[in-house]
Amino acid sequence: MNSSLGLNDYQLLASRSDRTRNKGNGFDLPVLGLVGEVGSLLSEVKKRQRDFAAIVGYKQTVLEELGDTLWYLAIIADHADIKLATLAGGGHGSDLAFSALQPQHTLPMNTPSAQFEKTLLRLTAATGELASTVDTSHGDKSLLQTRLAGVLNRLVQVANESDVLLEEAARANLQKTEDRWPQERVYPPLFDQDFPPDEQLPRTLEIDIYEREASNDKRYVLQSCRGLFIGDRLTDNIMEPDDYRFHDVFHYAYAAVLGWSPVTRALLKRKRKSKVRVDEGEDGGRAIQVEEGLATYVFGVAKEFEFFADQKPGDLSLTLLKNVRQFAKGYEVNASPLWLWEDAILQGNHAFRYLRDNRRGRIKLDVEKRSLSIEELPQ
């Protein structure tokens, strides 16, 4: 590991991903977040006690929950203009290394101990005291600092008893927030950049999508590219119509923004056959099923939120994006950052809303610019 991270350095880096400032009433939003994270930590321990199978991924989950808890604590202190190191007893204006908080290593914890449960409850109590302070004494900075210090002290105890280094949790938290809300957006290399041109996704492409009515009064969607029909006639395939027949636009968004879409490769006959393992493993039937399942999952969530009509980059649920990436685990696209997944989802839903309202449109893909747009399709 690099030289020990300082508490104040962490607080400064954490504040870059703060989306709670100037929202809500004073400290209310980050305090609610802190209470929620401590509750999640308690819930994880309860599951571990109830079900031994929950041991899988337990320590990683605790590491993440501790990191999130620390993030909210740092943000509350930042809003109050209090340095995080000050809460740990650091001198005025000076930083304090995370390593100074846990100078001794602890033995691995195989199961949550009774002492660990008590420490978690004390952390919960300290968080409750902080919440009551914020609720009743917004202007009492001295009392707020005391309560914040109490939470940090309990958090260090929890980290010790769960065999987690708080610095490791802090670094993992910074990595996660950068994955979601980066300071600079740098597009990763395209997955097919080293393949022959005829096996690459087309770098620019136009696809016409429009609805037709059959003789049985059923509506279906047709697609054409360069004058040729592609794909099948699509219907909603559900009891209550929801315009899912336009859903291929999501696959095109994945292709344009992520540079990944086994479905689009199959439609355009752009599978990477020069490498058998890639052809079968990344572009084959199973990968296509994964993408179709992913598109269905996101569609179901988006439908509950008017297909993200009011969402901007940075607004989508972190949980949704993590679930989406987990869905594609084992495939090359799993390496794509969360912010890029969000771009693909938002651009795809923008195009879907246009098609839902107009019943026809011309999709334009620009893979180099990671862009999918839609415009009016001439009659």
Disulfide bonds with the S-S distance in Angstrom:
none
